[in-house]
Amino acid sequence: MEAGVVRDEDMGKLRMAGAGAAIVGSAVSAELAWLHARELSAFGVICGGATPHCGWCVSAAGLAALAAGLLYAQWRAARPAPVAIRSDDA
């Protein structure tokens, strides 16, 4: 095997590992965003109102989108290729 070449079955494993890591990262970021919002609510300000969203909110959404994209890419790669049916009658 050539250096730097990733086989299809290995790429599927990498996609799933990346999606799992992104899901965990998104869950941790969402929890930290929730804790940040609770901390600020004591001052009467909640993240996302008149104030901009914190980095935890943005990272939770971004990592969730990344996980969805990786899972979609794996789903597309795992589907069998369509088979063209040719008619020799014509």
N, C-alpha and C positions, 0 to 999 in steps of 0.2 A: 504494500500500500504506500502511496506517495505521501510525503510529509505535507500536512496542511489540508488534506482531503478528508472530509467527513462523510461517512456512508449515510444512506437514508435512514436506516434503522437507528443509528447513533444520533442523528439529528432529531428524530422523534423523542428520544430519551432526553436530549438537551432541551427541547421545547417544553416537555412536561416538567422537568426539573426547574426550568426558569419560571414557568407558570406557577408552580408550587411556591417558589421563593417569593414571587410577586404577590401571591395571595396572602402569605404570612406577613410580608412587609406592609401590605395594605391594611391588614387587620391591626397590626401594631400601630401604624400611623393613625388609623381611625380612633383607636383607644386613646392615644396621646392627644389627638385633636379634641376628643370629648373631655378629657381631663383639663386641657387648656381652657376650653369654653366654660367648664364648671368653675375653674379658678377665677376667671374674669367675671363671671356672673355675680360674684360677691361685690364687685365694683359697679354693677349695673350695666356693664358692657359685655355683649356676647359676640364672639368671633363671627364676622359675616354680616352684622347689622350695618351701622354707619362706618364701622371699621373694616379694613380689608381682611380677607381670610388669612389665617396663619399658614406657615409652611406645612404643618401637619395635615391640614385639610387638602391642600393641593397635592401633596405626596400620596395621600390615601386615594384620591381620585385617579391620579396618574398611574399608580401601581395597579389599581383595579382594572383600568383600561388596558394596561400592558398584559395583565394576566388573561383578560378576555381575548386580546389579539393573539396571544400565543396559543391559547386553547383552540381558537378558530383555525389558526394555521395548522395545528396538529390534526384537527378534525378534517380539514380539506385534504391534507396529505394522506390520511388513513383511508379515505374513500377510494374504492377501486376506480380505475380509469374507465370512461365510457367506451364501449365496444361498438365500432361502426359496423353495421350490417350492410354488406354489399350484395346487390342482386345482379347475377350474371344473365338474367333473362332478357335484359334490354338489348 
